Amino acid sequence: MGEVQDLEDFFSQVAVESDQRMFDRWFRIQVSSVATGGYIVVFSDVSDFKEQHKKL
């Protein structure tokens, strides 16, 4: 049950969409709750976009 609580904390910190640095990469994380319980989570690697944006 501890793992589920950790995930709940993580998802509440992420909110609906945010960029987070993990494993030396940047990820855009999008979280949606499901009516029957649980979450749908999409991780998109946006590291290249962040590098290009920094150069502009």
C-alpha distance matrix in Angstrom:
0.0 3.8 5.5 5.3 6.5 8.9 10.1 10.8 12.7 14.5 15.6 16.8 18.8 20.3 21.5 23.3 25.1 25.6 26.8 24.8 26.0 23.9 25.3 28.8 28.9 28.5 26.3 26.6 23.2 23.4 20.5 20.9 18.7 19.2 20.5 18.4 15.2 13.8 16.1 19.0 19.4 22.7 23.5 27.3 29.0 31.5 32.8 36.2 36.6 35.7 38.3 41.0 40.4 40.8 44.1 45.4
3.8 0.0 3.8 5.5 5.1 6.3 8.7 9.8 10.7 12.4 14.3 15.4 16.8 18.5 20.2 22.5 23.9 23.9 24.8 22.4 23.4 21.4 22.8 26.2 26.6 26.3 24.4 25.0 21.9 22.6 20.0 21.1 19.4 20.6 22.2 20.7 17.1 15.2 16.7 19.5 19.2 22.3 22.5 26.2 27.5 29.8 30.7 34.3 34.8 33.6 36.0 38.9 38.2 38.3 41.7 43.2
5.5 3.8 0.0 3.8 5.4 5.0 6.3 8.6 9.9 10.5 12.3 14.2 15.4 16.5 18.5 20.4 21.5 21.4 22.2 19.8 20.8 18.5 19.9 23.4 23.5 23.3 21.3 22.0 18.9 19.7 17.4 18.7 17.4 18.6 20.8 19.3 15.7 13.2 14.2 16.5 15.9 18.9 19.0 22.7 24.0 26.6 27.6 31.1 31.6 30.7 33.1 35.9 35.4 35.7 39.0 40.5
5.3 5.5 3.8 0.0 3.8 5.4 5.1 6.2 8.7 9.8 10.5 12.3 14.3 15.2 16.6 18.2 19.8 20.4 21.8 20.0 21.6 19.8 21.6 24.9 24.5 23.8 21.3 21.4 17.9 18.0 15.2 16.0 14.2 15.2 17.2 15.8 12.1 9.8 11.3 14.2 14.2 17.6 18.5 22.3 24.1 26.5 28.0 31.5 31.6 30.8 33.6 36.0 35.4 35.9 39.3 40.5
6.5 5.1 5.4 3.8 0.0 3.8 5.4 5.0 6.2 8.6 9.9 10.6 12.4 14.3 15.5 17.8 19.6 19.9 21.4 19.6 21.3 19.9 22.1 25.2 25.0 24.0 21.8 21.7 18.4 18.6 15.8 16.8 15.1 16.8 18.4 17.6 13.8 11.8 13.1 16.1 15.9 19.2 19.8 23.5 25.2 27.2 28.5 32.1 32.0 30.8 33.6 36.2 35.2 35.6 39.1 40.2
8.9 6.3 5.0 5.4 3.8 0.0 3.8 5.4 5.1 6.2 8.7 9.9 10.7 12.4 14.4 16.9 18.0 17.7 18.7 16.4 17.8 16.3 18.4 21.5 21.5 20.8 18.9 19.2 16.2 17.1 14.9 16.7 15.8 18.0 20.2 19.7 15.9 13.2 13.4 15.8 14.7 17.5 17.5 21.0 22.3 24.3 25.3 28.9 29.1 27.7 30.4 33.1 32.2 32.4 35.9 37.2
10.1 8.7 6.3 5.1 5.4 3.8 0.0 3.8 5.4 4.9 6.1 8.5 9.8 10.4 12.3 14.1 15.3 15.5 16.8 15.0 16.8 15.4 17.7 20.8 20.1 19.1 16.7 16.6 13.3 13.8 11.5 13.2 12.5 14.6 17.2 16.8 13.1 10.1 9.8 12.0 11.0 14.0 14.4 18.1 19.8 21.9 23.4 26.9 26.9 25.9 28.8 31.2 30.4 31.0 34.4 35.5
10.8 9.8 8.6 6.2 5.0 5.4 3.8 0.0 3.8 5.5 5.3 6.1 8.7 10.0 10.7 12.9 14.9 15.6 17.6 16.4 18.7 18.0 20.7 23.4 22.6 21.1 18.5 17.8 14.3 14.1 11.2 12.2 10.9 13.3 15.4 15.4 11.7 9.3 9.5 12.4 12.0 15.4 16.3 19.9 21.9 23.6 25.4 28.8 28.3 27.3 30.4 32.7 31.4 32.1 35.7 36.4
12.7 10.7 9.9 8.7 6.2 5.1 5.4 3.8 0.0 3.8 5.5 5.2 6.3 8.7 10.1 13.1 14.6 14.5 16.2 14.7 16.9 16.5 19.4 21.8 21.3 19.8 17.8 17.3 14.3 14.8 12.5 14.3 13.7 16.6 18.7 19.0 15.3 13.0 12.6 15.0 13.9 16.7 16.9 20.1 21.7 23.0 24.3 27.9 27.4 25.9 28.9 31.4 30.0 30.3 33.9 34.8
14.5 12.4 10.5 9.8 8.6 6.2 4.9 5.5 3.8 0.0 3.8 5.5 5.2 6.2 8.8 11.4 12.1 11.6 12.9 11.2 13.4 13.0 16.0 18.4 17.7 16.1 14.0 13.8 10.8 11.9 10.3 12.9 13.2 16.2 19.0 19.5 16.0 13.0 11.6 13.2 11.2 13.6 13.3 16.5 17.9 19.3 20.6 24.2 23.8 22.4 25.4 27.9 26.7 27.1 30.6 31.6
15.6 14.3 12.3 10.5 9.9 8.7 6.1 5.3 5.5 3.8 0.0 3.8 5.4 5.0 6.2 8.2 9.7 10.4 12.6 12.0 14.9 14.8 18.0 20.2 18.8 16.7 14.0 12.8 9.4 9.3 7.0 9.3 9.6 12.9 15.6 16.6 13.3 10.5 8.6 10.3 8.8 11.6 12.3 15.5 17.6 18.9 20.9 24.2 23.4 22.4 25.7 27.8 26.4 27.3 30.8 31.4
16.8 15.4 14.2 12.3 10.6 9.9 8.5 6.1 5.2 5.5 3.8 0.0 3.8 5.5 5.3 8.4 10.6 11.2 13.9 13.5 16.6 17.1 20.6 22.4 21.2 18.8 16.4 14.9 11.9 11.5 9.2 10.9 10.8 14.3 16.4 17.8 14.5 12.5 11.1 13.2 12.2 14.7 15.5 18.3 20.4 21.1 23.0 26.3 25.2 23.9 27.3 29.3 27.5 28.2 31.8 32.2
18.8 16.8 15.4 14.3 12.4 10.7 9.8 8.7 6.3 5.2 5.4 3.8 0.0 3.8 5.4 9.0 9.9 9.2 11.3 10.6 13.6 14.6 18.2 19.6 18.6 16.2 14.4 13.3 10.9 11.6 10.5 13.1 13.9 17.5 19.9 21.3 18.0 15.6 13.8 15.1 13.2 15.0 14.9 17.3 18.7 19.0 20.5 24.0 22.9 21.1 24.4 26.6 24.7 25.1 28.8 29.3
20.3 18.5 16.5 15.2 14.3 12.4 10.4 10.0 8.7 6.2 5.0 5.5 3.8 0.0 3.8 6.3 6.4 5.9 8.3 8.4 11.8 13.0 16.6 18.0 16.3 13.6 11.3 9.7 7.3 8.0 7.6 10.7 12.4 16.1 18.9 20.5 17.6 14.9 12.3 12.7 10.4 11.6 11.5 13.7 15.4 15.7 17.6 20.9 19.7 18.3 21.8 23.7 22.0 22.8 26.4 26.8
21.5 20.2 18.5 16.6 15.5 14.4 12.3 10.7 10.1 8.8 6.2 5.3 5.4 3.8 0.0 3.8 5.8 7.1 10.5 11.6 15.3 16.7 20.3 21.5 19.5 16.5 14.0 11.5 9.0 8.1 7.1 9.1 10.7 14.5 16.9 19.1 16.5 14.4 11.9 12.6 11.1 12.6 13.5 15.5 17.7 17.7 20.1 23.1 21.3 20.3 23.9 25.4 23.4 24.5 28.1 28.0
23.3 22.5 20.4 18.2 17.8 16.9 14.1 12.9 13.1 11.4 8.2 8.4 9.0 6.3 3.8 0.0 3.8 7.0 10.6 12.5 16.3 17.7 21.1 22.2 19.7 16.5 13.5 10.4 8.0 5.7 5.1 6.7 9.3 12.9 15.4 18.0 16.0 14.0 10.9 10.8 9.6 10.6 12.1 13.8 16.5 16.6 19.5 22.0 20.0 19.6 23.4 24.4 22.5 24.2 27.5 27.2
25.1 23.9 21.5 19.8 19.6 18.0 15.3 14.9 14.6 12.1 9.7 10.6 9.9 6.4 5.8 3.8 0.0 3.8 7.2 9.7 13.4 15.2 18.6 19.3 16.5 13.1 10.3 7.0 5.5 4.4 6.4 9.1 12.3 15.6 18.5 20.9 18.9 16.4 13.0 12.0 9.8 9.4 10.0 10.9 13.3 12.9 15.8 18.3 16.2 15.8 19.6 20.6 18.8 20.5 23.8 23.6
25.6 23.9 21.4 20.4 19.9 17.7 15.5 15.6 14.5 11.6 10.4 11.2 9.2 5.9 7.1 7.0 3.8 0.0 3.8 6.4 10.1 12.4 16.0 16.3 13.8 10.2 8.2 5.6 5.5 6.8 9.1 12.4 15.3 18.7 21.8 23.9 21.5 18.7 15.4 14.5 11.6 10.9 10.0 10.6 11.9 11.1 13.4 16.2 14.4 13.2 16.9 18.4 16.5 17.7 21.2 21.3
26.8 24.8 22.2 21.8 21.4 18.7 16.8 17.6 16.2 12.9 12.6 13.9 11.3 8.3 10.5 10.6 7.2 3.8 0.0 3.8 6.9 9.7 13.1 12.8 10.2 6.6 5.5 4.3 6.1 9.0 11.7 15.3 18.3 21.5 24.8 26.6 24.1 21.0 17.7 16.4 13.0 11.6 9.5 9.2 9.4 8.3 9.9 13.0 11.6 10.0 13.5 15.4 13.9 14.7 18.2 18.9
24.8 22.4 19.8 20.0 19.6 16.4 15.0 16.4 14.7 11.2 12.0 13.5 10.6 8.4 11.6 12.5 9.7 6.4 3.8 0.0 3.8 6.3 10.0 10.2 8.4 5.7 5.4 6.4 7.3 10.7 12.8 16.6 19.2 22.3 25.7 27.1 24.2 20.9 17.9 17.0 13.4 12.4 9.8 10.3 9.8 9.7 10.2 13.8 13.4 11.4 14.3 16.9 15.9 16.0 19.5 20.8
26.0 23.4 20.8 21.6 21.3 17.8 16.8 18.7 16.9 13.4 14.9 16.6 13.6 11.8 15.3 16.3 13.4 10.1 6.9 3.8 0.0 3.8 7.0 6.5 5.6 4.5 6.2 8.9 10.3 14.0 16.1 19.9 22.4 25.4 28.9 29.9 27.0 23.5 20.6 19.6 15.9 14.7 11.4 11.5 9.8 9.8 8.9 12.7 13.2 10.9 12.9 16.1 15.7 15.2 18.4 20.3
23.9 21.4 18.5 19.8 19.9 16.3 15.4 18.0 16.5 13.0 14.8 17.1 14.6 13.0 16.7 17.7 15.2 12.4 9.7 6.3 3.8 0.0 3.8 5.5 5.5 6.3 7.2 10.4 11.0 14.7 16.4 20.2 22.3 25.0 28.6 29.2 26.2 22.5 19.9 18.9 15.2 14.3 10.9 11.7 10.0 11.3 10.4 14.1 15.3 13.6 15.2 18.5 18.6 18.2 21.2 23.3
25.3 22.8 19.9 21.6 22.1 18.4 17.7 20.7 19.4 16.0 18.0 20.6 18.2 16.6 20.3 21.1 18.6 16.0 13.1 10.0 7.0 3.8 0.0 3.8 5.4 8.2 9.6 13.2 14.0 17.7 19.4 23.0 25.1 27.5 31.1 31.4 28.5 24.8 22.3 21.2 17.5 16.3 12.8 13.2 10.9 12.7 11.0 14.3 16.4 15.0 15.7 19.1 20.0 19.4 21.8 24.4
28.8 26.2 23.4 24.9 25.2 21.5 20.8 23.4 21.8 18.4 20.2 22.4 19.6 18.0 21.5 22.2 19.3 16.3 12.8 10.2 6.5 5.5 3.8 0.0 3.8 7.1 9.8 13.5 15.2 19.0 21.2 24.9 27.3 29.9 33.6 34.2 31.3 27.6 24.9 23.5 19.8 18.1 14.4 13.9 10.9 11.6 9.0 12.0 14.3 12.4 12.6 16.2 17.1 16.1 18.4 21.3
28.9 26.6 23.5 24.5 25.0 21.5 20.1 22.6 21.3 17.7 18.8 21.2 18.6 16.3 19.5 19.7 16.5 13.8 10.2 8.4 5.6 5.5 5.4 3.8 0.0 3.8 6.5 10.2 12.4 16.0 18.7 22.3 25.0 27.5 31.2 32.1 29.5 25.9 22.8 21.1 17.3 15.2 11.4 10.3 7.2 7.8 5.6 9.0 11.0 9.7 10.5 13.8 14.7 14.5 16.9 19.3
28.5 26.3 23.3 23.8 24.0 20.8 19.1 21.1 19.8 16.1 16.7 18.8 16.2 13.6 16.5 16.5 13.1 10.2 6.6 5.7 4.5 6.3 8.2 7.1 3.8 0.0 3.8 6.9 9.5 13.1 16.0 19.7 22.6 25.4 29.0 30.2 27.7 24.2 20.9 19.2 15.4 13.2 9.7 8.4 5.9 5.5 4.7 8.5 9.1 7.6 9.8 12.6 12.7 13.0 15.9 17.7
26.3 24.4 21.3 21.3 21.8 18.9 16.7 18.5 17.8 14.0 14.0 16.4 14.4 11.3 14.0 13.5 10.3 8.2 5.5 5.4 6.2 7.2 9.6 9.8 6.5 3.8 0.0 3.8 6.0 9.6 12.5 16.1 19.1 21.7 25.3 26.6 24.2 20.8 17.4 15.4 11.7 9.4 6.0 5.3 4.5 5.4 7.0 10.3 10.3 9.9 12.6 14.8 14.6 15.7 18.6 19.9
26.6 25.0 22.0 21.4 21.7 19.2 16.6 17.8 17.3 13.8 12.8 14.9 13.3 9.7 11.5 10.4 7.0 5.6 4.3 6.4 8.9 10.4 13.2 13.5 10.2 6.9 3.8 0.0 3.8 6.6 10.0 13.4 16.7 19.4 22.9 24.6 22.5 19.3 15.7 13.7 10.2 7.9 5.8 5.1 6.5 6.3 9.2 11.9 10.7 10.6 14.0 15.5 14.6 16.3 19.3 19.9
23.2 21.9 18.9 17.9 18.4 16.2 13.3 14.3 14.3 10.8 9.4 11.9 10.9 7.3 9.0 8.0 5.5 5.5 6.1 7.3 10.3 11.0 14.0 15.2 12.4 9.5 6.0 3.8 0.0 3.8 6.5 10.1 13.2 16.0 19.5 21.1 18.8 15.6 12.1 10.4 6.9 5.7 4.8 6.6 8.9 9.9 12.6 15.5 14.5 14.3 17.7 19.2 18.3 19.9 23.0 23.5
23.4 22.6 19.7 18.0 18.6 17.1 13.8 14.1 14.8 11.9 9.3 11.5 11.6 8.0 8.1 5.7 4.4 6.8 9.0 10.7 14.0 14.7 17.7 19.0 16.0 13.1 9.6 6.6 3.8 0.0 3.8 6.8 10.3 13.0 16.4 18.4 16.5 13.7 10.0 8.1 5.7 5.2 6.8 8.5 11.7 12.5 15.7 18.1 16.6 16.9 20.5 21.5 20.4 22.3 25.4 25.5
20.5 20.0 17.4 15.2 15.8 14.9 11.5 11.2 12.5 10.3 7.0 9.2 10.5 7.6 7.1 5.1 6.4 9.1 11.7 12.8 16.1 16.4 19.4 21.2 18.7 16.0 12.5 10.0 6.5 3.8 0.0 3.8 6.7 9.8 13.1 14.9 12.9 10.2 6.6 5.8 4.7 6.6 9.0 11.7 14.9 16.1 19.0 21.7 20.4 20.5 24.0 25.2 24.0 25.8 29.0 29.1
20.9 21.1 18.7 16.0 16.8 16.7 13.2 12.2 14.3 12.9 9.3 10.9 13.1 10.7 9.1 6.7 9.1 12.4 15.3 16.6 19.9 20.2 23.0 24.9 22.3 19.7 16.1 13.4 10.1 6.8 3.8 0.0 3.8 6.5 9.7 11.9 10.5 8.7 5.6 5.2 6.5 8.9 12.0 14.5 18.0 19.2 22.4 24.8 23.3 23.7 27.3 28.2 26.9 29.0 32.1 31.9
18.7 19.4 17.4 14.2 15.1 15.8 12.5 10.9 13.7 13.2 9.6 10.8 13.9 12.4 10.7 9.3 12.3 15.3 18.3 19.2 22.4 22.3 25.1 27.3 25.0 22.6 19.1 16.7 13.2 10.3 6.7 3.8 0.0 3.8 6.6 8.6 7.0 6.0 4.3 6.2 8.6 11.7 14.9 17.8 21.2 22.6 25.7 28.2 26.9 27.2 30.7 31.8 30.5 32.4 35.6 35.5
19.2 20.6 18.6 15.2 16.8 18.0 14.6 13.3 16.6 16.2 12.9 14.3 17.5 16.1 14.5 12.9 15.6 18.7 21.5 22.3 25.4 25.0 27.5 29.9 27.5 25.4 21.7 19.4 16.0 13.0 9.8 6.5 3.8 0.0 3.8 5.5 5.2 5.6 5.4 6.9 10.4 13.4 16.8 19.7 23.3 25.0 28.1 30.5 29.3 29.9 33.4 34.4 33.3 35.4 38.4 38.3
20.5 22.2 20.8 17.2 18.4 20.2 17.2 15.4 18.7 19.0 15.6 16.4 19.9 18.9 16.9 15.4 18.5 21.8 24.8 25.7 28.9 28.6 31.1 33.6 31.2 29.0 25.3 22.9 19.5 16.4 13.1 9.7 6.6 3.8 0.0 3.8 5.4 7.9 8.9 10.7 14.2 17.1 20.6 23.4 27.0 28.6 31.8 34.1 32.8 33.3 36.9 37.8 36.5 38.6 41.7 41.4
18.4 20.7 19.3 15.8 17.6 19.7 16.8 15.4 19.0 19.5 16.6 17.8 21.3 20.5 19.1 18.0 20.9 23.9 26.6 27.1 29.9 29.2 31.4 34.2 32.1 30.2 26.6 24.6 21.1 18.4 14.9 11.9 8.6 5.5 3.8 0.0 3.8 7.0 9.3 11.5 15.0 18.2 21.6 24.6 28.1 30.1 33.1 35.6 34.6 35.2 38.6 39.7 38.7 40.7 43.7 43.7
15.2 17.1 15.7 12.1 13.8 15.9 13.1 11.7 15.3 16.0 13.3 14.5 18.0 17.6 16.5 16.0 18.9 21.5 24.1 24.2 27.0 26.2 28.5 31.3 29.5 27.7 24.2 22.5 18.8 16.5 12.9 10.5 7.0 5.2 5.4 3.8 0.0 3.8 6.9 9.9 13.0 16.6 19.6 22.9 26.2 28.2 31.0 33.7 32.9 33.1 36.5 37.9 36.8 38.5 41.7 41.9
13.8 15.2 13.2 9.8 11.8 13.2 10.1 9.3 13.0 13.0 10.5 12.5 15.6 14.9 14.4 14.0 16.4 18.7 21.0 20.9 23.5 22.5 24.8 27.6 25.9 24.2 20.8 19.3 15.6 13.7 10.2 8.7 6.0 5.6 7.9 7.0 3.8 0.0 3.8 7.1 9.7 13.4 16.1 19.6 22.7 24.9 27.6 30.4 29.7 29.9 33.2 34.7 33.9 35.5 38.6 39.0
16.1 16.7 14.2 11.3 13.1 13.4 9.8 9.5 12.6 11.6 8.6 11.1 13.8 12.3 11.9 10.9 13.0 15.4 17.7 17.9 20.6 19.9 22.3 24.9 22.8 20.9 17.4 15.7 12.1 10.0 6.6 5.6 4.3 5.4 8.9 9.3 6.9 3.8 0.0 3.8 6.2 9.8 12.7 16.1 19.3 21.3 24.1 26.8 26.1 26.3 29.6 31.1 30.2 31.9 35.0 35.4
19.0 19.5 16.5 14.2 16.1 15.8 12.0 12.4 15.0 13.2 10.3 13.2 15.1 12.7 12.6 10.8 12.0 14.5 16.4 17.0 19.6 18.9 21.2 23.5 21.1 19.2 15.4 13.7 10.4 8.1 5.8 5.2 6.2 6.9 10.7 11.5 9.9 7.1 3.8 0.0 3.8 6.7 10.1 13.2 16.6 18.8 21.8 24.2 23.4 24.2 27.4 28.6 27.9 29.9 32.8 33.1
19.4 19.2 15.9 14.2 15.9 14.7 11.0 12.0 13.9 11.2 8.8 12.2 13.2 10.4 11.1 9.6 9.8 11.6 13.0 13.4 15.9 15.2 17.5 19.8 17.3 15.4 11.7 10.2 6.9 5.7 4.7 6.5 8.6 10.4 14.2 15.0 13.0 9.7 6.2 3.8 0.0 3.8 6.6 9.9 13.2 15.4 18.2 20.8 20.2 20.7 23.8 25.3 24.7 26.5 29.4 30.0
22.7 22.3 18.9 17.6 19.2 17.5 14.0 15.4 16.7 13.6 11.6 14.7 15.0 11.6 12.6 10.6 9.4 10.9 11.6 12.4 14.7 14.3 16.3 18.1 15.2 13.2 9.4 7.9 5.7 5.2 6.6 8.9 11.7 13.4 17.1 18.2 16.6 13.4 9.8 6.7 3.8 0.0 3.8 6.4 10.0 12.2 15.2 17.5 16.9 17.9 20.9 22.1 21.8 23.8 26.5 27.0
23.5 22.5 19.0 18.5 19.8 17.5 14.4 16.3 16.9 13.3 12.3 15.5 14.9 11.5 13.5 12.1 10.0 10.0 9.5 9.8 11.4 10.9 12.8 14.4 11.4 9.7 6.0 5.8 4.8 6.8 9.0 12.0 14.9 16.8 20.6 21.6 19.6 16.1 12.7 10.1 6.6 3.8 0.0 3.8 6.6 9.2 11.8 14.4 14.3 15.0 17.8 19.3 19.3 21.0 23.7 24.6
27.3 26.2 22.7 22.3 23.5 21.0 18.1 19.9 20.1 16.5 15.5 18.3 17.3 13.7 15.5 13.8 10.9 10.6 9.2 10.3 11.5 11.7 13.2 13.9 10.3 8.4 5.3 5.1 6.6 8.5 11.7 14.5 17.8 19.7 23.4 24.6 22.9 19.6 16.1 13.2 9.9 6.4 3.8 0.0 3.8 6.1 9.1 11.1 10.9 12.2 14.8 16.0 16.2 18.3 20.6 21.4
29.0 27.5 24.0 24.1 25.2 22.3 19.8 21.9 21.7 17.9 17.6 20.4 18.7 15.4 17.7 16.5 13.3 11.9 9.4 9.8 9.8 10.0 10.9 10.9 7.2 5.9 4.5 6.5 8.9 11.7 14.9 18.0 21.2 23.3 27.0 28.1 26.2 22.7 19.3 16.6 13.2 10.0 6.6 3.8 0.0 3.8 5.7 7.9 8.7 9.8 11.8 13.4 14.2 15.8 18.0 19.4
31.5 29.8 26.6 26.5 27.2 24.3 21.9 23.6 23.0 19.3 18.9 21.1 19.0 15.7 17.7 16.6 12.9 11.1 8.3 9.7 9.8 11.3 12.7 11.6 7.8 5.5 5.4 6.3 9.9 12.5 16.1 19.2 22.6 25.0 28.6 30.1 28.2 24.9 21.3 18.8 15.4 12.2 9.2 6.1 3.8 0.0 3.8 5.6 5.2 6.2 8.8 10.1 10.5 12.3 14.6 15.7
32.8 30.7 27.6 28.0 28.5 25.3 23.4 25.4 24.3 20.6 20.9 23.0 20.5 17.6 20.1 19.5 15.8 13.4 9.9 10.2 8.9 10.4 11.0 9.0 5.6 4.7 7.0 9.2 12.6 15.7 19.0 22.4 25.7 28.1 31.8 33.1 31.0 27.6 24.1 21.8 18.2 15.2 11.8 9.1 5.7 3.8 0.0 3.8 5.4 5.1 6.3 8.7 9.9 10.6 12.7 14.7
36.2 34.3 31.1 31.5 32.1 28.9 26.9 28.8 27.9 24.2 24.2 26.3 24.0 20.9 23.1 22.0 18.3 16.2 13.0 13.8 12.7 14.1 14.3 12.0 9.0 8.5 10.3 11.9 15.5 18.1 21.7 24.8 28.2 30.5 34.1 35.6 33.7 30.4 26.8 24.2 20.8 17.5 14.4 11.1 7.9 5.6 3.8 0.0 3.8 5.4 5.1 6.2 8.5 9.9 10.9 12.8
36.6 34.8 31.6 31.6 32.0 29.1 26.9 28.3 27.4 23.8 23.4 25.2 22.9 19.7 21.3 20.0 16.2 14.4 11.6 13.4 13.2 15.3 16.4 14.3 11.0 9.1 10.3 10.7 14.5 16.6 20.4 23.3 26.9 29.3 32.8 34.6 32.9 29.7 26.1 23.4 20.2 16.9 14.3 10.9 8.7 5.2 5.4 3.8 0.0 3.8 5.5 5.2 6.0 8.5 10.0 10.9
35.7 33.6 30.7 30.8 30.8 27.7 25.9 27.3 25.9 22.4 22.4 23.9 21.1 18.3 20.3 19.6 15.8 13.2 10.0 11.4 10.9 13.6 15.0 12.4 9.7 7.6 9.9 10.6 14.3 16.9 20.5 23.7 27.2 29.9 33.3 35.2 33.1 29.9 26.3 24.2 20.7 17.9 15.0 12.2 9.8 6.2 5.1 5.4 3.8 0.0 3.8 5.5 5.1 6.1 8.8 10.1
38.3 36.0 33.1 33.6 33.6 30.4 28.8 30.4 28.9 25.4 25.7 27.3 24.4 21.8 23.9 23.4 19.6 16.9 13.5 14.3 12.9 15.2 15.7 12.6 10.5 9.8 12.6 14.0 17.7 20.5 24.0 27.3 30.7 33.4 36.9 38.6 36.5 33.2 29.6 27.4 23.8 20.9 17.8 14.8 11.8 8.8 6.3 5.1 5.5 3.8 0.0 3.8 5.5 5.2 6.5 9.1
41.0 38.9 35.9 36.0 36.2 33.1 31.2 32.7 31.4 27.9 27.8 29.3 26.6 23.7 25.4 24.4 20.6 18.4 15.4 16.9 16.1 18.5 19.1 16.2 13.8 12.6 14.8 15.5 19.2 21.5 25.2 28.2 31.8 34.4 37.8 39.7 37.9 34.7 31.1 28.6 25.3 22.1 19.3 16.0 13.4 10.1 8.7 6.2 5.2 5.5 3.8 0.0 3.8 5.4 5.2 6.7
40.4 38.2 35.4 35.4 35.2 32.2 30.4 31.4 30.0 26.7 26.4 27.5 24.7 22.0 23.4 22.5 18.8 16.5 13.9 15.9 15.7 18.6 20.0 17.1 14.7 12.7 14.6 14.6 18.3 20.4 24.0 26.9 30.5 33.3 36.5 38.7 36.8 33.9 30.2 27.9 24.7 21.8 19.3 16.2 14.2 10.5 9.9 8.5 6.0 5.1 5.5 3.8 0.0 3.8 5.4 5.3
40.8 38.3 35.7 35.9 35.6 32.4 31.0 32.1 30.3 27.1 27.3 28.2 25.1 22.8 24.5 24.2 20.5 17.7 14.7 16.0 15.2 18.2 19.4 16.1 14.5 13.0 15.7 16.3 19.9 22.3 25.8 29.0 32.4 35.4 38.6 40.7 38.5 35.5 31.9 29.9 26.5 23.8 21.0 18.3 15.8 12.3 10.6 9.9 8.5 6.1 5.2 5.4 3.8 0.0 3.8 5.5
44.1 41.7 39.0 39.3 39.1 35.9 34.4 35.7 33.9 30.6 30.8 31.8 28.8 26.4 28.1 27.5 23.8 21.2 18.2 19.5 18.4 21.2 21.8 18.4 16.9 15.9 18.6 19.3 23.0 25.4 29.0 32.1 35.6 38.4 41.7 43.7 41.7 38.6 35.0 32.8 29.4 26.5 23.7 20.6 18.0 14.6 12.7 10.9 10.0 8.8 6.5 5.2 5.4 3.8 0.0 3.8
45.4 43.2 40.5 40.5 40.2 37.2 35.5 36.4 34.8 31.6 31.4 32.2 29.3 26.8 28.0 27.2 23.6 21.3 18.9 20.8 20.3 23.3 24.4 21.3 19.3 17.7 19.9 19.9 23.5 25.5 29.1 31.9 35.5 38.3 41.4 43.7 41.9 39.0 35.4 33.1 30.0 27.0 24.6 21.4 19.4 15.7 14.7 12.8 10.9 10.1 9.1 6.7 5.3 5.5 3.8 0.0
